[in-house]
Amino acid sequence: MRQVMAPPAKVKARRDDDQDLKLFVLSFTAFFICFYTLIM
């Protein structure tokens, strides 16, 4: 499965960069909210 799905990921490198950035921001904000709620 990995060998079959690997080539398309390389082809969509430009779009994946934007998605990775959005995913990083989303995960960071989610972690910050969880950490903030634990402190409160």
Protein Blocks (a to p, Z undefined) as FASTA:
>chain_A
ZZmmmmmmmmmmmmmmmmmmmmmmmmmmmmmmmmmmmmZZ
